[in-house]
Amino acid sequence: MKISLSLRRRLTWYVVITMLTLTTLSGIAIYRGTTKEATEIFNASLVHTAHILDGLISRDTLESSQRGLKLASGSAFDGHRYKRKLFFAVLDIDGSVLLHSPGAPEFPSAGVVPGFSEFNDKSRKWLVFALQSSQDDLVIVVGEHSIGREEITESVGKGLLLPLILLLPLVIWMLWHIVGVALRPLQIVTDQVREQDLQRLKPIDVSGVPREVSPLVDALNQMIVDLDAAYLRERRFVSDAAHELRNPLASLLINIDNAIEETQEEDALDSLQSMKVSIRRLSHLVSQLLALSHLEKGDPGTAFEPVNLARICAGAIVAAQAEADAKSIALELIAPDSGCELVGALPLLESLVTNLLENAISYADPGCRVVLQCQRRAQELVLTVDDSGPGLDAEQREKAPDRFYRAGDTNRAGAGLGLSIVKTIAQSHCASVELSESKLGGLCVTVRFDLA
């Protein structure tokens, strides 16, 4: 199964990735532009310094300039980290050094070409500007170590990237909450859809829904209206049909009983008895359909009150004893004297237990056992019905709660609605129904009521 990211997480990552991409591209552009501009400024500074030295230094002033330079270098205060990376020198026309500042490199034997140039000295790169003196045949050279510009460039890069890196967690956190706030109407719509009850469908509230989601919500509301109308038509049909069939079937049974009493022919009696069994089966089906219809309507008049499930089980055992005796089925009840209380609808719980017992007796073979047990476990009340009948396989157990599903011998009594009724009643009491293999060898139906 493919696991997909939530819309909130997707939007957050899309925005973060887009922001990082744009910021990186703009940072590269700014970095290159700043580096180029800084290079122009540094080169202009070298040219400006060379012209100033040209106005101050001549062959007549070389000796005094040398003495002043030595005096200044001996008492100079190194107040800036880039000071030692700058130098100037005065070269003769043949390339010999006549005057230089401390830290000046050794110039290449080929000399220094006028204008901007580069050369290496002791594995260090120097960037220089050479100017022909306007007063004498001297060459004034002003330069700097390349590491100075590299440090400034690196500082500019750190200034651009470091704030982004440090602020990235905060940006992601803010985006996560901003996207969450923006998607909150979608979460509200999701919660409303999730809370829908098929028995009480209601339209989704469209207030505050974004414009892009409004068509989806409108379509959902239309679907809810159509679905509710379809369910209503189905419930009305089942209920009306069951009501209309009850009286004719009851009358038909009476007439068949009368005919059986008045008929002496053996063939006619057999036919009438067969008709009587079929009509009783049809009457049972109608009763089950009517009961299921009432349950699905969710009758608001059904009162929930404290009831004792153990007493309901005892009453159901007494009511089913005659039917069990007719098939030589042994009924057993295991229930404590106390601790089986819960809040529920008494008629519905009686119907639940009765249907479970009738279903077990109907599908059990003669001579089998049916054990009805009620017990409390921590914060739940557990009702189980075990039988030693033929049981069901895993596929049949999964389909058994479906309406009109009848596993095994379809000639047995029953309409295939008993477990559907049990499931519907259990859902109205927030309980779960589980079918499993019984320790007795047949089927085990477990209903768990949450008491928390």
N, C-alpha and C positions, 0 to 999 in steps of 0.2 A: 504494500500500500504506500503510495507516494504521499509524503508529508509536506504540506504547503505552508508557507509563512503567512502570518496574519496580514491583513491589509495595513494595519497600523505599523507593523514592523517593516513591511515593504516600502511604504511611503517614507518612513524615517531613513532607511538605508538609501533609498533613491535620492533623497534630498542631501544626505551627508556625502554620498559619492559625487553628486553633481557639484556641491559646494567645494569639496576637496579638489575636484578636477579643475574647476574654474579658478579657484584660489591658487593652485599650483601653476596653471598656465599664466595667470596674471602676475604671480610672483616671479616666474622666469622672465617674463617680459620686463617687469620693473627692475629685476636684478640686472638684466643685460643693459637696459637703458641707463640705470644708475651707474653701472661700471663704465659705460662709454662716456657718460657725462663727467664722471670723476676723472677719467683718463684725460679728457680735454682740459679740465681745470688744472690738474697736476702739470700737464705739459705747458699750459699757459703760465703757470707759476714759475716753471724752470726758465722759460723765455724771459719773463719779467725780471727774474733774479739775475740772469745773464746780462741783460741790458743795464741794470743798476751797477753791477760790478764793472761793466765796460766804462761807465762814467766815473768810477772811483779809482780804477787801477790803470797804471801806465808803467813804462820802464822806469820812470823817475821815482815812482812811488813804491816800487817792488820791495826795496829794502825796508822802508818804514812799515809797509804793510805786513812783511814777514815778522818783524819784531812785535807789532801789535797783535798779530794772529797768535804768536806763541804766548804772549801775555794773556790774551783772552782765553786760550785753550787751557792754560794752567789754572785759572780761577773760575772757569765757567761752571755754572750750575746746571746739571742735567735735569731740567724741569719737565721734559716731554719725552714720551717713549719713542717718538719718531725722530728725535734730534740727531742721533748717531747714525741714522740711515741716510742722511743728506750730506752732500759734499760739494765743494767747488775746487777748481784748479786753474792755474794759468800756465799755458804751455807756450814754448818758443815755437817758431815757425817750423823747426826741424823735429818737433815732437817731444823735446826734453821738458821736464816739469820744472818751472821756475817758482811756483807758489802753489800750495795746496792746503786744504783744511784737514784736521785730524780725521782719520777713518777713510781717506780717499783711497781708491783701489789702484792697482798697478795697471797702467794703460797698455793696450796692445802695441806691439812693436811697429805695426803699420800705421799707428797714429789714430786720431779721431777725426772722422769726416765731419764737415760742417752740417749743422742741422741735428735732427733727432737720429739716434742710433742706439744699438744695444751691444754689449759684449759681456763675456764671462770672466770672472777673476776668482780663482780658488773655489770653483763650483758655485759661485754666486753670480746672479744675473744683475747687471747694472743698466739703468735707463738714463741716457745722458742727452744733453743739448749743447752743441758746440757753436760758439759765435766768434767770428773774426773781429778783433778789436778795431774800433774806429779811429784810435789814436796811434797805435804802433802795430808792428807785425807780431802781434800776440794772438793766441787763441784762448778764449775764456770758455771753460767747460763747467757746466752745472749738471749734477745728476743725483740720482737716488737709487737705493737698493730696491729691487722689485718686490721684496717681501713686504715692504711698507704698503704698497698698493694692494697686495694680496691680503694683508691683514684687514685693510679697510674694506675690501670687497667681501671678505668673509664676515666681517662685522655687519655689513649691510644685509647679507644673506640671512644671518642669524636673526637680525632685527625683523626680517620679513616672515621667517618660518617659525621661529620660536614661539611667538604669541599664539599662532594658529595651533601649534602642537599642544601648548599648555591649555588652551581654551577648548580643544576638541571634545574632551569629556563633558564639559559644561554645555557645549553646543548640542551634543547628542542628547543629553538629558533634557534640555529645553525643547528640542525638536520632538522628542518622544512624548512629552506632556502636551505640547501644542497640537501635534497630530491626534493625540488621544482626545483632547477637547473638541477638535474638529470632527472626529468620528463618533462622538458620543451619541448624536441622534441615530446613527446606524446601530449602535449597541442597544439603544432603547427600542428600536424597531425589532431587532433580533430577539430581545427579551419578550416582547409582546407576542411574536410568532411562536416562540418556544412555550409560552404559557397558555397557548390556545388549547381549549378543550373541545373535542369533536362534538360533545353533547351541548356545548354552549359557545358556539363560535361568535366572535364579535369583531367588528372592523378595527384596523390598526389606526391609532392616533397619528395623524399626519402633521400635527403642529411641530414646528422646529425642524422638519425634515429638509435636507438640502435640495435644491432644485434638481440636481443631477439624479437624486434617488427618488424623487417624487413620482415619476412614471412607474418605477418598480413597485412602490407602495400602493399606488392606485391599482395596478394589475393584481397585486396580492389581495387587496380589499374586494375587488370584483370576483376573484376566485373564491374568497371566503363566503361571499354572498351566494354564489352559485352552489358551492359545496353545502352550505347550510340549508339551502332550499332543497337540494337533492336528498340530504339526510332526513329532512322533515317529511318529504314526500314518501320516502321509504318507511319511516316510522309510522306515519299515518296509514299507509297501505297495510303494513303488517298488523297494526293494532285493529284497524277496521275489519280486515279479513278474519282475524282471530275472533273478534266479537261476533261477526256475522255467522261464523261456522259453529260456534259453541252450541247454540240452541238447536240447529238442525241435526247436529251429531248426537246430542243428548236424546232428541226425539227419535232418531233412527235406532239408537240403542234400545230404547223402550219398546219400539215396535218389533225389533228382532227378538227381545226377550219374550214378548207376547207370542210371537210366531213359534218360538222354540217350545213354549208350554203347550201350544195347540197342535203342533205337528207330531205325528207318530212315525212318519217314514224316516228310515235311518239315513238315507242319502240326503234328504232335505235337511235333517238335523245337522249332519256334518257340514253342509254348505253354510247353514245359518251360524254354526259355531265358528267357522272360519271367518265369516263376515263380521261376527261380533269381535273377534280378536283384532281384525284389521281396523274396525271402527274405533275400538279402544286405543289402538296405537295412534290413529289419526287424531283422536281426541286429546291424547297425551301430547302430541306434537303441537296442536293448537294451544293447549295450556302453556306449554313451554314458550311458544312464540309470544303469547300474550304477556307472560312474565318477563321475557327478555325485552319486549317493547316498553313495558313500564319501567324497567331498570334503566334503559337507555334514555328515556325521557327525563330521568333524574327528578322524580316527584319531590318538589320542595316541601311537601307535608310530611315526609319521612323524618321522624324524630330520632336523633342520636342521644342515647342515654346510657348510664352504666348498666351493663348486662354481664351475666355469668355464662361464659362459653361452655363450661363443664355441664351446667344444667341443660343447655340447649342440646348438647351431645347426648345426654341421658334421654331426653325426650325424643330425639330422632331415633335412637336405638329401639325404644318402645314402639314407635310408630312403624318402623321397618321390620319388626320381629316376625310378623305374619308372612310377609313376602319372603323373608329369609328362610323361615321354616318350610315353606312350600318347596324350596330348592335344597333343603337340608344343609343350609349354610350357617355356620356358627358365627354369631356376632359377639364381639368383645369390646368393652369400654375400659380404657385406662385413663383416669383423670383424678387429680387430687381433690380434696374437699374444699380447698381455698387456693387463691393465687391465680385464678383463671378469669379475673374480671377485666373488662375493657369497655371503652365507650364505643357504642355502635348502634345500628338499627336492628332491633330484635327480629322483625319479620324477615329482613334480608339475611341475617345470619342464620336464622332457622332454615331458610331456603337454601343457603350455601351448604350447610351440613347435610340436609336432606338430599340434595342433588348428588353430593359426593357418595353418600351411602347407597342411593338408588343406582348410581353408575357402577359402583363396585359389585353390588348384588346382581345387576343385570348382566355383566360380562364375566362373572365368576362361574365356574363349573359347579355342579351339585357336589356337596361334601367339602367345599372349600371353607377357608376362614377369612373373615373380614375384621380387622382390628382398627377401632377408632380411638385415637389418643390425643389428649390435650395436656400440654405442659408449658410451664413458663421457664424461659431461659434468658437470664439477665434482663434486658430491656425489650424483650419481644415475647409474644405469645404464639406458640407453634401448635398447629392442628394438623394431624397426619391421618390418612386413611390407607392402610396396607391390606392387600389381599393376596391369597395364594393361588390366584387364577393364572391364566395363560400369559398375562402381562403384555407389554408392547415393546417393540424395538426402538432404537434411538430416533429413527425417522418418524415412526408413528407417534412417539411421545411429543415430538415437536409440532405435529399437525393436529394432535388431539384437541387442543382448545379451540380450533377453528369451527365455525358453525357448520352443522350437518355432517361433520366428519365422523365416520363410524369405522373403526378398525376391526379387522377380523371378520367374524360371522355377521353379515348384515341382516340376517333373519332374526337376530335377537331383538328383544323389545328395546325401545329407545329411539330418540329422534336425532341424536348427535348434537344436542344443544345443552346438555347438562354441564359440561366443563366450560362452555361459553358463558353460561349464567354464573357459574362459580367465579370465573375470571372477572366478569363485570362487577359482581358484588365485592370481590376483593379489591378492585381498583377504587371503588367508592369508599372503602375503608383504609386506603393507602397501604394495602397489604399486597404481598407477592405470592404467586402460585408457581410451584415447581413440581414437575413430573420426573420420577426416577424409578429405578428398579427396586422392588421391595425386598426386604430381608426374608419375607415369606415365599419369595419366588415369583410373585406377580407384579402388580403396579403399586407404586407409592405416590400419593398426591399430598404435597406439603403446602400449607398456607401459613405464611408468617405475618403476624400483625405487629407493627412497630408501636411500642408503648412509650417511646421517649417523647 
